[in-house]
């Protein structure tokens, strides 16, 4: 990828041909076999590191899934579904703030948002509607209060 980017920067191949090459490469199925184990990344996850009450802290959140479902969902869905759910909340009047706002700033209800995302992912994967409590894992560096 870096080599192709370097070539594009000097004008060979052109941006259009490089874009077509990337599109073609992305459409090819991988011949690499996936390991058949329970050691896999979740299809959607997030991590934050900062401080809580003046002490360094971190939290990780993920949607639990199995090997089969993670193969059925790609980057487009993982980024598009939450965006669409946020737009839906905006249209329903559940987001009333204006401007550029960070999601973690408290102006959206995280339970409503994640529940909607889980519902949409369930539809995509033809699964029964996923349950928030059963399918979200939250790991904190501090003890829950």
N, C-alpha and C positions, 0 to 999 in steps of 0.2 A: 504494500500500500504506500509506504514512504517513497519507494523507488518510483512508482507511477506518479505520485504527487510531484516529486522532483522533476520528472520529465515534463509534466504538464506546465510546471513553472517556467521551463525554458522553451515551451511552445511545441513540444512533440510528445504525445499526440495532442490535438486540440482538445478543448474542454468538452465538446460534444461527443467526440470519439471516446474519451476517457469515461464520460458519464455512461455511455452505452456499454462500455466494457464492464464497469462496476455493476450496472443493472443485470448484465448477462451473468456475471460471477455470482451475484446474489441469488439468481433464479436457479442455479445449479444445486442439486441435492448433494449433501456431503456423503462421501464414501467412508468417512470415519465412523467406526462403531461406537455407540454410546456404552459406557460401562453399565452393566446390569447390577446396580447396587442401590442402597438407600442414601448414598452420598451424592446429592445433587443440589444445585442452587434452586431456590424458590423462583417461580415465574415473575413475581413482583415483590420487591423489598425496598426498604429505605433505611438509612443510618444517619444519625445526627450525633455530633460531639460538641460539647460546650461546657457550661457550668450550671450547677443547680445549687442555690444557696451558697454561692462562692466556692464550691468544690467542683473539680473537674468531673464531668458526667457524660455518659453516652447512652443512647437507646437505639435499638434495632426493631423494626416492625416488618413482618412478612406475611404474605398470603401463603398458607400451606397448600401444597399440591403434590402430585406424584409424578414419576418420570413421564407417563403418557400425556398428561395434560400440559406439561411444560413444553413438549414437542409440538403441541397443537396450537400454541399461542406465540406470536412473534412480537417484535419491537413495535410494529404499527399498532397492534391491539393494546399492548402494554402502555403506550403513550397516548393513544387516541381515546381509549375508553374513559380514563380519568378526566381527560379534557372535555369529552362529551358530557360526562356526568356533572362537571362544574358548570358547563353552559346550560344544562337542564335546570340546575339549581338556580342559576341566574334568571332564567326564564320564568321559573315558578316563584320568584320573589324571595327565595331563601338566602340570597346574597344581596345586601342592600348598600354595601360600601361601593365607592367609585375610586378609580385610579389603579395603579399597579400595586397589588397587595400580595404579600407572602401568605401561602395557605395556612402556615402554622401561627399566624398572627391572631387567630381566634374569631374571625368573622364568618367562618363556616362551621357547621356542626360536623365534627369528624365522624361520628357514628352514622349520620344520614349519608354522608359522602361515601364512606367505605362500604356501607350496606348496599348502596346503589351500584358501586363498582363491582362488588361481588355478584349482584344479580345479573349484571351485564356479562361478566365473565362466565357465569353459569350458563347463560343462553348460548354464548359463543361455543362453549365446550360440550353443549348438550348434556349438562349435568343437572341434577336436582338443585334447586336454589341453595346456594352455600349459606351457612349460618355464620354470622359474625364471630361469635364466641368460639365456635369449633374450628374456624378456619383462619383466624388471625393469631399470630404469635408475637408477643411483645416481650423483648428482653431488655432489662434496664440494668445499669451499673449500680443502682441504689435499691434499697429494699422498698417495696410498695407500702404506702401508708394507708 
